[in-house]
Amino acid sequence: MKNGRTIITGAKLVLPYEVIKGDILINGDIIEAIFPCGLDFYPGFDIFPGDSSSIDAEGMYVLPGIIDIHSDAVEREIAPRPHAYFPIEFSLYELDKKIVSSGITTIYHSLSLSGAGAVGVREDQMVIDIIDNIVHQNLKRSMARSLVHLRYEVTHIEGAPLVKELLGRNLVHMFSFMDHTPGQGQYTKPGTYEQYAMKTYGLSPEKIQMITDEAKNRRQQVDPAVLKELSRIARVKGIKIASHDDDTYDKLNAMLELGVTISEFPINIETALYAKAKGVFIAVGAPNVVRNASHGNNLKATEAITAGAADILCSDYYPPAMLAAVFKLMALGIKLQDAVRMISTNPAKAAGIDHLCGSIEVGKRADLVIVELENNHPFVRKTIVGGTIVYQSNFIQHIEQGRERHEEFEYSRSFGS
């Protein structure tokens, strides 16, 4: 598909500020033309040299490819259970397939340098190995555009030189400061960190208490000058900087002084509204929208969205939630184009790549998702990255109820149930 022209016909095109019926012409890896009402209304435009093709998207939606600026799904792919690790290269290949099947065309893998108490995928050497494998995969073969979002735990004092090295080697595409010290931020409520660590990493209560005590001690030793230097290096490299789990005005102000332009997962509506007033991009979790709840019992994403205090949806830990969240928001009365901007245009702007992608516009990359609704659930029918179909799907639909009941009976009988 990539070497010629391809026309996508009959679709409902989700443009930045409207949804129209029309056709899209792809030439190589870019969007060459958009035809409102369809190509038939442009009789003088000839698109069919010998290498052209077409995609019938009648009745379906065409969205810009989803841009996910915060996904730590790679951690669960490598370690789906505590102490059960799969090879990194294998895990990245498998995750790549899952990502594009969810309509994600650009993903920032969120990798955490966590320091003391870190286990498995958050140990320094493991993070380095994952980054090296992402680079190798991009050079060899890939389906989605895979980038690195490096998350730095500020209490990991010994990790600062490694951050400098990774930033200096141009291996980082987004950078964030985080502080998961129990008693503030995401873990303000007593016992929340202990529950998370026990479930996620299978740690004993004694080990968790030791980590907690050490983190609180290290928090007092954090040198603001070191954080400023890391911020300076990132900004010189043109890397956007995010904060994580902002819960007070003071914390957000401190992050703004470090050059932060994205606030991820603010803990309460007051801080989210304050961040909005400061002109910061605000990211909330798509799983939070789908579940209508924060997994940490913090701010509901829908509350922030309806209050105008959220710009971006990210998958956080569950990539399939991105597309589902968009159509759930539409069911709640939010215009589809407004919801789609939260997974495309806005994250592209926040990441500084909106001149390349993030919207269906002439001259931008042909990163597109063709979506069909079935019982109000979005199914990805095709994912296109740079003009190449990297994923496509179909399904068997049993229309005749009698036939469906008969097949269900035969299936049950064959297993003796």
MOLINWO-V306741 format. One record per residue. N is the residue number from 1. RES is the residue in one letter. SS is DSSP state (H for helix, E for strand, - for the rest). PHI is phi in whole degrees, 0 to 359 (* if undefined). Layout:
# MOLINWO-V306741
n:N res:RES ss:SS phi:PHI
n:N res:RES ss:SS phi:PHI
This chain:
# MOLINWO-V306741
n:1 res:M ss:- phi:*
n:2 res:K ss:- phi:283
n:3 res:N ss:- phi:273
n:4 res:G ss:- phi:233
n:5 res:R ss:E phi:260
n:6 res:T ss:E phi:226
n:7 res:I ss:E phi:250
n:8 res:I ss:E phi:260
n:9 res:T ss:E phi:245
n:10 res:G ss:E phi:73
n:11 res:A ss:E phi:269
n:12 res:K ss:E phi:266
n:13 res:L ss:E phi:273
n:14 res:V ss:E phi:268
n:15 res:L ss:- phi:275
n:16 res:P ss:- phi:305
n:17 res:Y ss:- phi:229
n:18 res:E ss:- phi:197
n:19 res:V ss:E phi:244
n:20 res:I ss:E phi:231
n:21 res:K ss:E phi:272
n:22 res:G ss:E phi:182
n:23 res:D ss:E phi:240
n:24 res:I ss:E phi:235
n:25 res:L ss:E phi:254
n:26 res:I ss:E phi:254
n:27 res:N ss:E phi:236
n:28 res:G ss:- phi:67
n:29 res:D ss:- phi:248
n:30 res:I ss:E phi:234
n:31 res:I ss:E phi:277
n:32 res:E ss:E phi:270
n:33 res:A ss:E phi:203
n:34 res:I ss:E phi:237
n:35 res:F ss:E phi:244
n:36 res:P ss:E phi:302
n:37 res:C ss:- phi:74
n:38 res:G ss:- phi:107
n:39 res:L ss:H phi:297
n:40 res:D ss:H phi:300
n:41 res:F ss:H phi:275
n:42 res:Y ss:- phi:231
n:43 res:P ss:- phi:297
n:44 res:G ss:- phi:273
n:45 res:F ss:- phi:259
n:46 res:D ss:- phi:260
n:47 res:I ss:- phi:251
n:48 res:F ss:- phi:249
n:49 res:P ss:- phi:287
n:50 res:G ss:- phi:295
n:51 res:D ss:- phi:258
n:52 res:S ss:- phi:271
n:53 res:S ss:E phi:214
n:54 res:S ss:E phi:220
n:55 res:I ss:E phi:234
n:56 res:D ss:E phi:275
n:57 res:A ss:- phi:243
n:58 res:E ss:- phi:305
n:59 res:G ss:- phi:80
n:60 res:M ss:- phi:257
n:61 res:Y ss:E phi:263
n:62 res:V ss:E phi:245
n:63 res:L ss:E phi:249
n:64 res:P ss:E phi:296
n:65 res:G ss:- phi:304
n:66 res:I ss:E phi:286
n:67 res:I ss:E phi:247
n:68 res:D ss:E phi:250
n:69 res:I ss:E phi:272
n:70 res:H ss:E phi:211
n:71 res:S ss:E phi:219
n:72 res:D ss:- phi:257
n:73 res:A ss:H phi:301
n:74 res:V ss:H phi:300
n:75 res:E ss:H phi:295
n:76 res:R ss:H phi:288
n:77 res:E ss:H phi:290
n:78 res:I ss:H phi:283
n:79 res:A ss:- phi:231
n:80 res:P ss:- phi:294
n:81 res:R ss:E phi:223
n:82 res:P ss:- phi:306
n:83 res:H ss:- phi:71
n:84 res:A ss:E phi:247
n:85 res:Y ss:- phi:250
n:86 res:F ss:- phi:254
n:87 res:P ss:- phi:303
n:88 res:I ss:H phi:297
n:89 res:E ss:H phi:300
n:90 res:F ss:H phi:302
n:91 res:S ss:H phi:297
n:92 res:L ss:H phi:294
n:93 res:Y ss:H phi:296
n:94 res:E ss:H phi:292
n:95 res:L ss:H phi:294
n:96 res:D ss:H phi:304
n:97 res:K ss:H phi:295
n:98 res:K ss:H phi:293
n:99 res:I ss:H phi:298
n:100 res:V ss:H phi:289
n:101 res:S ss:H phi:290
n:102 res:S ss:- phi:265
n:103 res:G ss:- phi:87
n:104 res:I ss:E phi:274
n:105 res:T ss:E phi:252
n:106 res:T ss:E phi:227
n:107 res:I ss:E phi:229
n:108 res:Y ss:E phi:257
n:109 res:H ss:E phi:291
n:110 res:S ss:E phi:272
n:111 res:L ss:E phi:245
n:112 res:S ss:E phi:254
n:113 res:L ss:E phi:270
n:114 res:S ss:- phi:254
n:115 res:G ss:- phi:75
n:116 res:A ss:- phi:306
n:117 res:G ss:- phi:87
n:118 res:A ss:- phi:293
n:119 res:V ss:- phi:230
n:120 res:G ss:H phi:58
n:121 res:V ss:H phi:292
n:122 res:R ss:H phi:252
n:123 res:E ss:- phi:285
n:124 res:D ss:H phi:305
n:125 res:Q ss:H phi:295
n:126 res:M ss:H phi:295
n:127 res:V ss:H phi:298
n:128 res:I ss:H phi:299
n:129 res:D ss:H phi:297
n:130 res:I ss:H phi:295
n:131 res:I ss:H phi:299
n:132 res:D ss:H phi:300
n:133 res:N ss:H phi:290
n:134 res:I ss:H phi:297
n:135 res:V ss:H phi:300
n:136 res:H ss:H phi:298
n:137 res:Q ss:H phi:297
n:138 res:N ss:H phi:296
n:139 res:L ss:H phi:283
n:140 res:K ss:H phi:267
n:141 res:R ss:- phi:195
n:142 res:S ss:- phi:200
n:143 res:M ss:- phi:256
n:144 res:A ss:- phi:267
n:145 res:R ss:E phi:276
n:146 res:S ss:E phi:259
n:147 res:L ss:E phi:236
n:148 res:V ss:E phi:245
n:149 res:H ss:E phi:251
n:150 res:L ss:E phi:272
n:151 res:R ss:E phi:254
n:152 res:Y ss:E phi:248
n:153 res:E ss:E phi:284
n:154 res:V ss:- phi:296
n:155 res:T ss:- phi:280
n:156 res:H ss:- phi:275
n:157 res:I ss:H phi:300
n:158 res:E ss:H phi:289
n:159 res:G ss:H phi:276
n:160 res:A ss:H phi:302
n:161 res:P ss:H phi:300
n:162 res:L ss:H phi:293
n:163 res:V ss:H phi:300
n:164 res:K ss:H phi:303
n:165 res:E ss:H phi:297
n:166 res:L ss:H phi:294
n:167 res:L ss:H phi:296
n:168 res:G ss:H phi:293
n:169 res:R ss:- phi:274
n:170 res:N ss:- phi:59
n:171 res:L ss:- phi:261
n:172 res:V ss:- phi:245
n:173 res:H ss:- phi:247
n:174 res:M ss:E phi:208
n:175 res:F ss:E phi:225
n:176 res:S ss:E phi:217
n:177 res:F ss:E phi:263
n:178 res:M ss:E phi:220
n:179 res:D ss:- phi:218
n:180 res:H ss:- phi:259
n:181 res:T ss:- phi:299
n:182 res:P ss:- phi:302
n:183 res:G ss:- phi:105
n:184 res:Q ss:- phi:207
n:185 res:G ss:H phi:59
n:186 res:Q ss:H phi:297
n:187 res:Y ss:H phi:248
n:188 res:T ss:- phi:294
n:189 res:K ss:- phi:288
n:190 res:P ss:- phi:304
n:191 res:G ss:- phi:89
n:192 res:T ss:H phi:291
n:193 res:Y ss:H phi:293
n:194 res:E ss:H phi:300
n:195 res:Q ss:H phi:296
n:196 res:Y ss:H phi:298
n:197 res:A ss:H phi:296
n:198 res:M ss:H phi:292
n:199 res:K ss:H phi:286
n:200 res:T ss:H phi:281
n:201 res:Y ss:H phi:248
n:202 res:G ss:- phi:65
n:203 res:L ss:- phi:276
n:204 res:S ss:- phi:282
n:205 res:P ss:H phi:303
n:206 res:E ss:H phi:293
n:207 res:K ss:H phi:295
n:208 res:I ss:H phi:297
n:209 res:Q ss:H phi:296
n:210 res:M ss:H phi:295
n:211 res:I ss:H phi:296
n:212 res:T ss:H phi:299
n:213 res:D ss:H phi:297
n:214 res:E ss:H phi:292
n:215 res:A ss:H phi:297
n:216 res:K ss:H phi:295
n:217 res:N ss:H phi:292
n:218 res:R ss:H phi:292
n:219 res:R ss:H phi:300
n:220 res:Q ss:- phi:285
n:221 res:Q ss:- phi:259
n:222 res:V ss:- phi:297
n:223 res:D ss:- phi:264
n:224 res:P ss:H phi:303
n:225 res:A ss:H phi:295
n:226 res:V ss:H phi:293
n:227 res:L ss:H phi:297
n:228 res:K ss:H phi:296
n:229 res:E ss:H phi:292
n:230 res:L ss:H phi:297
n:231 res:S ss:H phi:298
n:232 res:R ss:H phi:299
n:233 res:I ss:H phi:298
n:234 res:A ss:H phi:299
n:235 res:R ss:H phi:292
n:236 res:V ss:H phi:298
n:237 res:K ss:- phi:281
n:238 res:G ss:- phi:77
n:239 res:I ss:- phi:269
n:240 res:K ss:E phi:287
n:241 res:I ss:E phi:242
n:242 res:A ss:E phi:239
n:243 res:S ss:E phi:253
n:244 res:H ss:E phi:220
n:245 res:D ss:- phi:60
n:246 res:D ss:- phi:295
n:247 res:D ss:- phi:232
n:248 res:T ss:- phi:218
n:249 res:Y ss:H phi:299
n:250 res:D ss:H phi:299
n:251 res:K ss:H phi:295
n:252 res:L ss:H phi:296
n:253 res:N ss:H phi:300
n:254 res:A ss:H phi:297
n:255 res:M ss:H phi:291
n:256 res:L ss:H phi:298
n:257 res:E ss:H phi:294
n:258 res:L ss:- phi:270
n:259 res:G ss:- phi:87
n:260 res:V ss:- phi:292
n:261 res:T ss:- phi:238
n:262 res:I ss:E phi:227
n:263 res:S ss:E phi:251
n:264 res:E ss:E phi:265
n:265 res:F ss:- phi:54
n:266 res:P ss:- phi:304
n:267 res:I ss:- phi:282
n:268 res:N ss:- phi:220
n:269 res:I ss:H phi:293
n:270 res:E ss:H phi:298
n:271 res:T ss:H phi:291
n:272 res:A ss:H phi:297
n:273 res:L ss:H phi:294
n:274 res:Y ss:H phi:295
n:275 res:A ss:H phi:298
n:276 res:K ss:H phi:298
n:277 res:A ss:H phi:295
n:278 res:K ss:- phi:275
n:279 res:G ss:- phi:81
n:280 res:V ss:- phi:269
n:281 res:F ss:E phi:292
n:282 res:I ss:E phi:241
n:283 res:A ss:E phi:252
n:284 res:V ss:E phi:234
n:285 res:G ss:E phi:274
n:286 res:A ss:H phi:296
n:287 res:P ss:H phi:300
n:288 res:N ss:H phi:299
n:289 res:V ss:H phi:294
n:290 res:V ss:H phi:296
n:291 res:R ss:H phi:276
n:292 res:N ss:- phi:57
n:293 res:A ss:- phi:193
n:294 res:S ss:- phi:277
n:295 res:H ss:- phi:294
n:296 res:G ss:- phi:256
n:297 res:N ss:- phi:59
n:298 res:N ss:- phi:255
n:299 res:L ss:- phi:297
n:300 res:K ss:- phi:287
n:301 res:A ss:H phi:299
n:302 res:T ss:H phi:296
n:303 res:E ss:H phi:295
n:304 res:A ss:H phi:295
n:305 res:I ss:H phi:295
n:306 res:T ss:H phi:292
n:307 res:A ss:- phi:274
n:308 res:G ss:- phi:74
n:309 res:A ss:- phi:246
n:310 res:A ss:- phi:207
n:311 res:D ss:- phi:245
n:312 res:I ss:E phi:227
n:313 res:L ss:E phi:256
n:314 res:C ss:E phi:229
n:315 res:S ss:- phi:284
n:316 res:D ss:E phi:60
n:317 res:Y ss:- phi:238
n:318 res:Y ss:- phi:215
n:319 res:P ss:- phi:306
n:320 res:P ss:- phi:299
n:321 res:A ss:H phi:289
n:322 res:M ss:H phi:300
n:323 res:L ss:H phi:291
n:324 res:A ss:H phi:299
n:325 res:A ss:H phi:296
n:326 res:V ss:H phi:300
n:327 res:F ss:H phi:283
n:328 res:K ss:H phi:290
n:329 res:L ss:H phi:298
n:330 res:M ss:H phi:298
n:331 res:A ss:H phi:295
n:332 res:L ss:- phi:274
n:333 res:G ss:- phi:106
n:334 res:I ss:- phi:276
n:335 res:K ss:- phi:300
n:336 res:L ss:H phi:302
n:337 res:Q ss:H phi:297
n:338 res:D ss:H phi:290
n:339 res:A ss:H phi:293
n:340 res:V ss:H phi:294
n:341 res:R ss:H phi:301
n:342 res:M ss:- phi:288
n:343 res:I ss:- phi:246
n:344 res:S ss:- phi:219
n:345 res:T ss:H phi:299
n:346 res:N ss:H phi:293
n:347 res:P ss:H phi:297
n:348 res:A ss:H phi:296
n:349 res:K ss:H phi:296
n:350 res:A ss:H phi:299
n:351 res:A ss:H phi:274
n:352 res:G ss:- phi:78
n:353 res:I ss:- phi:241
n:354 res:D ss:- phi:291
n:355 res:H ss:- phi:284
n:356 res:L ss:- phi:256
n:357 res:C ss:- phi:203
n:358 res:G ss:- phi:107
n:359 res:S ss:- phi:201
n:360 res:I ss:- phi:274
n:361 res:E ss:- phi:216
n:362 res:V ss:- phi:299
n:363 res:G ss:- phi:95
n:364 res:K ss:- phi:270
n:365 res:R ss:E phi:302
n:366 res:A ss:- phi:277
n:367 res:D ss:- phi:257
n:368 res:L ss:E phi:221
n:369 res:V ss:E phi:230
n:370 res:I ss:E phi:259
n:371 res:V ss:E phi:236
n:372 res:E ss:E phi:242
n:373 res:L ss:E phi:268
n:374 res:E ss:E phi:226
n:375 res:N ss:- phi:54
n:376 res:N ss:- phi:66
n:377 res:H ss:E phi:256
n:378 res:P ss:E phi:281
n:379 res:F ss:E phi:248
n:380 res:V ss:E phi:281
n:381 res:R ss:E phi:268
n:382 res:K ss:E phi:211
n:383 res:T ss:E phi:240
n:384 res:I ss:E phi:241
n:385 res:V ss:E phi:238
n:386 res:G ss:- phi:57
n:387 res:G ss:- phi:83
n:388 res:T ss:E phi:254
n:389 res:I ss:E phi:286
n:390 res:V ss:E phi:261
n:391 res:Y ss:E phi:206
n:392 res:Q ss:E phi:210
n:393 res:S ss:- phi:215
n:394 res:N ss:- phi:211
n:395 res:F ss:- phi:210
n:396 res:I ss:- phi:272
n:397 res:Q ss:- phi:244
n:398 res:H ss:- phi:273
n:399 res:I ss:- phi:275
n:400 res:E ss:- phi:278
n:401 res:Q ss:H phi:299
n:402 res:G ss:H phi:298
n:403 res:R ss:H phi:295
n:404 res:E ss:H phi:296
n:405 res:R ss:H phi:295
n:406 res:H ss:H phi:296
n:407 res:E ss:H phi:293
n:408 res:E ss:H phi:296
n:409 res:F ss:H phi:295
n:410 res:E ss:H phi:295
n:411 res:Y ss:H phi:297
n:412 res:S ss:H phi:296
n:413 res:R ss:H phi:294
n:414 res:S ss:H phi:294
n:415 res:F ss:- phi:257
n:416 res:G ss:- phi:70
n:417 res:S ss:- phi:263
